[in-house]
């Protein structure tokens, strides 16, 4: 039976047996799950350090994500540590980020205009970094669930499962309904940094609550990330 077909208890047993065994890590618990992967908090038995461990039964897809993350050097993105494969399973080890997802925080409260601007500028600066790399990368999945608010006031953007190069003009549909730009979900469209600006605008609107309704049609208000950073 494939990893994706195991129930939750079976997956965690498989993680310990086939993924972490012999590598000095122990699983502390589930952090989140997506359509093609699970993310766990794991601990280094020797040094006591904690990491986020992303496990996917689509090993090749996760390996691509790992290579992208390994090449990034920006405070918005978690640090890459390791990638390996066990049979059909791919395992990505990255920095464990303390804090709560913006999605979780939004279930409890909304943000002031100044708080929203501060977080928005950090996100815009980091997305601009991606767009200006030689590979000209697009994140394609800016949404509250992928944004971690750190206790020190910092922000991290996680989950590179939808990342692509603008040069690829990926034909696959990617992104999350409600936050993905229309051209991402149509497939076969020319993708530009406007995709990430759209997701950022939608996210900021949700943070503002009722005050953000004027932002709910980013098609009419698409600014460049350079404009957001000024």
N, C-alpha and C positions, 0 to 999 in steps of 0.2 A: 504494500500500500504506500502511495506517495505521501510526502510530508504534508501536502496541502489537504489530504483526505483524512488526516488524523484529527481526532477531537482535541480540545484544548489541553486536557490532561496528557494525552498521548504526545502532543507536540512538545510539551515541556519536558517529558521524559526523553524524547528523541533529542531535544536540544542538549540536555546534560550528557547523554550517552554518546551521540555522534558528533556533536559540535564543540562542546567545551572539555570533554574528557581528555586528559593528558596535556592540556594547554594552560592549566593553572587558574581557570576562571570558574566561578560559581554563579548560578542564576539567582537573582534576588527577587525577580517578579516581572510581570508584564507591564510595559509602559504604554503600548498602543498597538493597534492592528489595522491593516489596510487590506485592499483587495488581493494583493499578491505577497504580502509580507507581514511578519510580526516584529515588534521591537521590544527588547527586554533590557532591564538593568542588570548588568553583570559586575562582579567584583573580582579583582586580581587577588588571589589568595596570598601571594607573596608580599605585594606592596600595599594592599588595601585600597587601591585606586578603583573608582567606579567608571564604567563606560556604558554607552548605549550600544546594544548589539542588535543589528537588524538582520533578520533571518528570512530568506526568500527561497521558494522552490523554483524561482526563475533565476538561476544562478548567473546566467550570462547578462541579463538585464541589470542585476545588482552589481556585477563587476564593472559595468559601464558607469554606473552611479559612483562607485568607489573611485574610479580613475578620475572622474570630474572633481570629486571632493578632495582627493589627494593633491590636486593642482591648485587649490584655492588658498589664498593667504589674506584673509580679511576678517575683522572681528565680528561681522554679522553671521559668519558661518562656523559651524562646529569643526574642531580639528579632527583630521583623519588619523587613525592609528593602524588599522590592519584590515586585510581582506583575505579570505581563503574559501575553498570549496571542499565540501564533504559529500561525495557522490553527486546527487542532483541539487544539493542544498548550497546556496551562497550565504556567506556570513560577512557582514561589514561591521567593524568595530570603530566607533567614533567617540568623540568627547561626550560625556554625560553632562547635560545642561541642567543645573538646578533652576527651579522655578515652575510656573504654571503656564499652560498654553493660553493664548489670548482667547481662544474659544471657551475655555473653562471660566476665565475671569469674566467674560461677557455675560455669562449666565447669572452673575451676581450684581453687576453694575455696568454703567457706561462711563465714558471718559470725558474730561473737560476738553475744551478746544486746545488749550496749551499742551495738555498731555498728548492729545492726538497728533498735534503738529510735531512735538518732540520725537515721538515714536515713528511717525511718518517720514521724517527727515533721515532717521537712521536707516530705515528700510530703503528709502530712495537712494541713499548714498551707496549702500551695499548692492542693490540691483544695478545701479549704474556701473559699478565695478565689474559685474558679470558681463554687461553689454559691451564694455570697452576692452575686454580681454581679446587677444588675437583670435580666439575661437568664436568670439561674439556669442556668448551663451544667453539663452532665455530660460528663466526659472519655470514659467508656465503654471505655477500652482501657488500663487500668493493668496493666502487665506488665513483666517484666525487660527485654525487647527495646526498650522505649520509655523506659527510664530510663538516663541517662548519668551515670556517676560521674566527676567532674572531678578533675584532679590536686591541686587545692587543698582537696579534701574536700567541695566543694559537689555539688549534684545538679541535673540538668535533666530535665524530662519533655517528650518530643518526640512528634511525629506527632499532629496534630489531625484525622485523617481520620474518626474516629468521633464527634467532638464533636456534641452537640445541646443544644437548650434544653429544660428540663423543660416549658415551655409548649407545645412542639411535640408532645410525647408521640409521638415518631417511631415509626411502625409498622415501619420497616425493622429487620431484625436486624443487630446490630453487636457487635463485640468478638471476642476470641480464646478459643476453647475451652480450658478449664483455668483461665482467669482471669476470664472474663465471668460475671456473675451469671445464673442460669437465666432470669430474666425478660427479659434482653437477647436471648437466643437463641430465645425462644418467638415473639416478634413480637406486636404489638398489646397488650402489657402496659403498665401504668402504671409509668413509670420514676422513680426517686427517687435521692437521693444515696447510698442503700444500695448501688447498683450499683458506685459507685467505692470504697466501703468494702470491698465484697466483693473487688474486684480488688487493693486494697491488702493486705488480709488474706492472700490467696493468695500475693502476692509476698513478704510478710514470712515466711510459712511456708517458702517455698522458700529464702530466705536463711538460715534457721536450720537447714535440713537435718532430721535426725532429731528435733532438739529442737522443730521446728515442727509435728510431726504433730498436736498438740492443736489447731492452728489450721486444720487441713485441712477443717473443716466450718464455714465462717463463718456459715452459716445459723443456727447455734446461738449464735454469739458476735458478732453484728452490734452494734458500738458506733457511736455517732455520731462524726463527725470532730471535733466539739467535745470529746468524751471522749478521743480520741487526742491532742489538742493539750494536754490538761491533765496 
